[in-house]
Amino acid sequence: MIRRAILSVSDKTGITELAKVLADKGVELLSTGGTMKAIKEAGIPVTSVSDVTGFPECLDGRVKTLHPSIHAGLLAMRSNPEHMAQLDKLGIKPIDMVIINLYPFRKTIEKPDCTFEDAIENIDIGGPTMLRAAAKNWQDVTVIVDPKDYEVVIKEFAETGDVSLKTKKYLSYKVFATTASYDAMIQNYLLRQLEGGEMFPETFTMTYERLQPMRYGENPHQLAAFYREMGDTAGTLASAKQLHGKELSYNNINDANGALDLLREFETTAVVACKHGNPCGVGVADSVAGAYMLAYNADPVSIYGGIVVTNAEIDAAAASEMAKIFLEIIIAPSFTDEALAILEKKKNIRLLELDTTHRAFPKGALDMKKVAGGLLMQEIDDKLLPEDGELTVVTERKPTEQEMKDMLLAWKIVKLAKSNGIAIARDNHSLGIGPGQVNRIWSTQMAIERSGDDVKGAALASDAYFPFDDSVDAAGKAGITAIIQPGGSIHDADSIKKANEYGITMVFTNMRHFKH
């Protein structure tokens, strides 16, 4: 039975309603600070924790519940006669319910002007201690850390004067899930504050909050959910606002993420079309409509059912073109009213508003891949070229200004294509893209074939060096005039010789962009 409860919350949502239900059933309420003030103002009888401990709050409220009169009352096992005898001897009453939520550490560190001192001051000490004590003794103590759980507790308590063991067990789990997440946030914040930082500490803990349960994962037989990192998620799908269409699927999110990564490479107005995580069309122009048409014409077959992202507002002209085919998702920083009116007529399209002009990755972002039995982590590949930006022309012929522009566009595209990756581009748009083949010549042949007649005079990019000169030979026969690649093969001389034979200009970046 619940006879005595302690209430101390930062989030006051529903606390007076719960307190009234308890008090009306004769439960003695203990409280502190702002929570006690709110309960008193609601006309509900409440006792100060200081009156129970015989010790005043001190150190600006840092110490108020850290006392045997509180923690013995929480941890005593009611089924243990020795525990109960000790409580009786010490004059301590059991506490049967704990309602606590923690200092708002997350909200504090997410404020742009948050100082280190502000963050430290919002690390809760007494709250987690009481929560963990109550959750450990879950059979005897009902512990609530989330206002969302007030309703079920009120319902059960109103019916029986107690809370079922099933609910208590769930609430206990929720406490440890909450405190684990809370401590992980603190750990990650403090890690980022260390001078010099440590990117890969000996132990690594992160916390995420579920944004969306999903109908299924990559395939219908796989369960899935979408989680958001705590902290800065600007410019990522976790911060997108959906304006129209059914909820995103696992594959939608995974594929759109790849499209957004490529879009980050562009400062001017660009459109990226993506299918199954690979770019299938890229266009750069003065308008979204113009950029879209370049991306569309690059591969009008693959873009069908694909994802389109842009870094500028979508207007009626762009929307009218996009509405001509089936697209899964369109993502933009904004849509005009006219554009929305056009696109929302298509029931199955998903429209997302997201600040895609935010080109930087969130501070401290890491690239992580789960493998069986472990986790691979690395820095985000947020560099396009080496720090000095120097490119090495290795052939007899130097590139023209237009060829250099085409090569850099192809280089941006191939960076985000699955390895082995080849991308061909010219005149502000992609042509054929050959991603994810098990050898580079197959990727090259695929990209050339998809480029059609436009391949003549185009630029080709390879995400890693050519192991042999066969890809250069294929490019020369197709009429490609410029190649950009990392270099570094023991057979570089063969590739350079072959390029010279065809009059191709070739540039080494001295940086590769594998993407597995």
N, C-alpha and C positions, 0 to 999 in steps of 0.2 A: 504494500500500500504506500501511496505517496502522502507523506505528512509534512515534509519540509523541502523547500526548493531554494536554490540560489540563482539569481538572474543578474547578468552583467553583459550588456550587448553594445556594440558599436552601431550596428544596424537596428534601429528601433522599430522596424516594420513589424506590426502585429504584436508587439510585446505587451502592451497594456491589455489587449483583448485576452491574451493567454494568461496574464497575471490575474485578471478578474475571474476567469474560469477556475483557476486554482484556488484563489482566495475564497470564492463562493462555496467551495467544497471543504473549507477549513484548513487548507494547506498554509503553513507558516512560510512567508516569503522573506528571503534575505537578499540584500542588494547593495550596490555601491554607486557612487558618483551620479552621472547623468541618467543612468537607468533607474536608480532609486528616486531621483527627482521626477522622472516621467510617471512612475507608478504612483507616487504620492499625489501628483497633480491630477491624476485620474481618480483620486478618492479611494485608493486601495491601500489597506494597511500593509506596511513593510518595515522590516527591521534592518538597521545598518549592520554590515559585516563587522564594523569596529566594535559594536556592542556585543557581538558574539565572541570576538577574539580578545576583547579587553585591551586592544592595542590600536592606536589611531593610524589612519593612512599616513604615509610619510614618503619622503624623497619624490615630491611632486606626483604622488600617486603610483610610483613604481612598485611600492610595497603596500598591499592591502589584504590580499587573500592568501598570501604565502604564510600559513600558520597551521599548527597541528589541530586547532579546533575546527578548521575547515577540512583539511586533507585526511585527518583520521575519520571524520564523519563521512567522507566519500569512499575511503578505501576499506573500511571495516566490512568484512563478509558476514552478512546477517546469519548465515548457516553455521558460522564458527562461534561456539560458545565462548571461547577465550577472547576473541575479538570483541564480542559484545560486553563481556565482563570488564575488559580494559576500558572501553568507552564509558561504562557506568562508573568505574573507579575514578576516571579523569574528569567526569562531569561533562562529557561531550555527547551531543545528540547526533544521530545519523542524519545525513542529507540524502534525500531520495531522488532528487531531480536537479539537473544542472542545465541551464539555458544560457549559453555563451556564444558570441561570435567575436572574432578577433580584431585587433587594431587594423585599420585599413592600409596595410603595408603596400599592397599592389597599387591602390589608387594614389598613394603618396609618391611612389617612384615613377608613376606614369605622368606626373605633373612636369611640365617643361622646366619649371623653376625649382624643382626639388633639389635640396642640398643633401650632402652626405649626413649632416646632423639631423635633418628632418627624417631621413630614412631610418636612421638608427633609433630615433625616438619613437618610431611607429612599429618597432619590433615588440610584439606582445610577449610577455613572460608569464604572468600569472594565469592568463587565459588558457594557453596550451597546457599548462601544468594541471589545472583543474579538469580540463577536458580529458586529458589522457588518464588521469586518476579515475574519473567517473567511467570512462570507456573500458578501462581495465576491469572494473568491478561491475560490468554491464548487467549481470543477472539481478543486481540489487539496485542499480542507479540508472534512471532514464536520463540520457544526455542528448541535448539538441544543439547542433551547431549551425543549422540552416533554417531560416524562417519558413522555408517551403515545407518543412516537416511539422509545423505547428498544427496544421489541420488534422492530420492522422492521429497525433498525440491527443489533441482535444477530444476527438471522437471516441477514442478508446477509453480515455480517462473519464469522460462523462458517463460511459456505459458501465464501467467496472470499478472506477476509483483507482485504477492502475493502468499499466501499459503492458501489452503482451510481450513474452520473451522473444518472439519472432521480430517484433518491431524494435525491441531493445538491442537485439543483435545487429540489425541493420544500422541503427543509429550509432552503435559503437564503431562499426566499420567506417561509417561516414566521418566520424571524428578523426580516425587515423589517416583516412584519405585526405582530409582537410589539412591536418597538421603536417603531413608529409609534403603536400603541395606548398604550404606556407613556408616551411623550412627550405624547400628547394628554391623558391623565389628569392629568399634571403641569401642563400648560398650563391646563386647565380649573380645577384646584384653585387655582392661583396667581391666575387671573383673579378667582375668587370672594373671594380675600383682599385684593384691592386696595381701598383706601379709596375710598368713593364708587362703586366697581365700574364696570365697563363692560359693559353688556348686549350690545352689538353691536360687537365688535372688528373691526378691519380685515380680518383673516382669521379664519375660524371652523373649528375642527376638533373633532370629537367621536368617541368610540370606543364601540362596542357589542360585546357578546358574544352569539353565537347561542345562543338557548335551545332552538329547535325548528325543524328543517326541516319543511316542510309538503307535503302531497300536491299541493296546487295553491293558487293565489291566489283572487281574486274569482271567477274562472271556471276550468274545468278545463284550458284551454289555457295558463294563466299559472303559471309556477313562483313559489314564495314561501318565505319563512322569517320567523321571529319572533326579533327581537333585543332584548336588554335593555341599558339604559343602565348605565354604571358608576356606583357611588355609591348614594345614597338612592333607593330605589324603593318605600318604604313606602306601602301603600294602593293600589298599582297592580297591574294584572294580572301584571306581571313578578314580583311577590312572592307570587302566589297558589299555594296547594297544592291540587292536584287530588285529590279523594277517590274519584271514581267516574266511569266513562264513558270513551269514546274521546278521543283527543287533540283539542285545540281546532283549529278551522280558521281561516283568514285572516278570513273574515267573522264568525266567532264572536268573535274578539278585537276586531275593529274595532267591532262592535255593542255588545259588553259594555263597552268603554271609554266609549262614550257614555252608557250606563246608569249607570255608576259616577260619571261627571262630574255627572250630575243628582243622584245620591244624596248627593253631598257638600254639597248645599244644605240638608240636613235635619239638625237636631239631635235631634229626637224620632224615635220608631220610624216608619219609612217603608218602603214597597215601591215599586220602580220597575220597570215592565215596558217592554221596549224591542224594537223590530222594525226591522231595517235601519237602525240608527243613530238612529232617532227614538223618543221616548217614545210609548207607546200607552196607558199606564195608570199612574196614580200614586195611592197611598193613604197616608194618615197616620192612625194609630190607636194605642191603648194596647198592642196585641199585633200580632205579625207576621201571625197568622191574620186579624185584623180588617183590617189594612192591605192584605193581599193580596186579600181579597174586594172591597174598594173599588177596587183597581187592576184586578182582573179584570172587575168589573161595568162599569167605565168603557168597556171595549171588548172584550167576550168573543170577538169574531171575530179581531181582530188579534193578541191575545196568544198565540193558538195557534202553536206553533213559535217562540215568542219567548224572550227572556232576562229573567229575574227576579233583581233584586238587592235586598238588604235590609241594614240596619245593626244588626240584632239577631239573637239566636240563633233558629234555626228549630226549633220543637218539633213534636211529633206532630200537634197540631191544624192547624198551618200546612202541614205536609208532606202531610197527608191531603187537603187542598184542592188543593194544587199537583199532586198525583199524579193528579188526575181528568182532566187534559188533557196533551197532549204539549208539553213545554217543552224547548228546546235546552239551556239552562244555568240553574242556580240558584247564586247567589253570596251567601255570608253569612259573618259572623265566626266562626260555629260552628253545629254541628248537634247536637241531642241524639241519643243512641243510638237512641231510638225513631224519630226523624225519618229517620235514615240507613237504618234497617231498612225503612221504608216506601218511601223514594225509590229505594233501590238495587235494588228489584225491577224498576224500569224500566231496561232495558238501554241505551237510547239517550240517557238524560239524562246531562248532565255536572254534577257537583257540585264546587264550588270553595270552599275555605276561605280567606278573606281579611279582614284587619282593615279593614272598611269604615267603622269608626267614626273612622278616621284621615282627617279632613276636609281638612286642609291639603295642597296639592300639594307634592311634593319641592322642597327649597330650590333656587332657580335654574332651575326648570323653565320651558321655553319651548314655545310652540306652533309647530310647524314643518310646512310643507307643501312637498313636492317639486313643482316645475314644470319643464317642459322647459327645460334649460339653466341651471337655478338652483334656489334654495331661498328660500322665504319664511319669515321668522321674526317672531314677535311675543310679547309677554308673554302669559301665560295669562290668560284672562278669569275671574279668581277673585273679582270683585266682583259683588254682586247689585244694589246701589244706590250712588249717589254717597257719598263719604266722610262727608258730614254726615247722610246718611240722610233728608234732607228730601224730602218729596213735596209737589207743588203741586196742590191741588184747584182745577180751572179752571171747574167748572160751578156753577150756582146751588145744586144740592143737594149736601150733604156726605155722604160715605159713612158707613154705620153701622159698628159694630165688626165685625160679621160680614162685611159687604161688603169691608172693608179686609183681613180675614183671607183671604177668597176671592181677592181681587185679588193679594195677595202670593204665594199658592200658584200661581195661574195665571202670575204673573211668573217664578217659579222654573222652571216647566215650559217656558215659551216661550223662556227663555234657552238651553235645550239642544235646541230644535227647529230643524231646518234652515230658513233664511230662504227666502222670506218666511214667517214663522211666526206662527200664531195659536193660543192655548190658552184653553180655557174650563174653569172649575173652580168647585166649591161644596162646602161641608160636608166638607172634608178629603179631597177626591178630584178627580181630573181628570174632565172630560167629553170633549167632542170636541177633537181636536188637528188642526190643519191645517198641515202642514209643507211647505216646499220648493216652493211654487207660484210661477209666474213673475209673478203679480200678487197684491196683498194681498186683493182682494175675493174671488178664488177660494179663497184659504186661509180667509177668514172664512166663506164659504158652506159649505165643507167641514166646518169645525169645528162650525158650527151644526147642520148636517144630522146629524152623528155624535152630537151631544148628545141628540137626541130631545126628549121632553117635559121632561126635567130642565133644559133650557136656560133656562126661565123663572125669573127671579130669580138667575141665575148671574152670575159675573164673567168678563170677557174680557180677555186680555192680548195685546198686539201687540209683537213684538220691535223694531219701528221705527215711525216715525210714519205716520199715515194721510195719503197724498198728497191724498186727496179725502174727502168725507163719506159715500161709498157704503157703507163697512164699518160706520160708526156707524148708518147707516140700516138696514142688514140686521140689526144687533144689536138695535136698538130694535124692529123688527118681530117679532123672535124672542122678545122678552120679557127680554132681558139687562138688568140694572139697574145694572151697574158695569163700567167700562172702565179699564184701566191701560195707558199707552203712554208712549213717551219724549217726544212733542211735538217741535216744531221745524220743522214744515211751514209753507210760506208760506200754506197753506190751513187752518191750525189753527183759525182763527175759524169757518170753516164747520163743522168737526167739533164744536166746542164748541156752536155754535148748534143743530146737529142733536141733540146729546145733551140739551140743555135742552128741546127740543121733546118728547122721549120721557121726560123726567124721569130720565134716566140720570145717575149721578154719575161724573165722569171725573177721573182723576188723571194728572198728568205726572210721570215719573221723572227727566227730563232726562238719561237715560242709555239708549243703545240696546244691543242684544245681537244683532247680526248673527252668523250662523253659517253659513258657506259650505262 
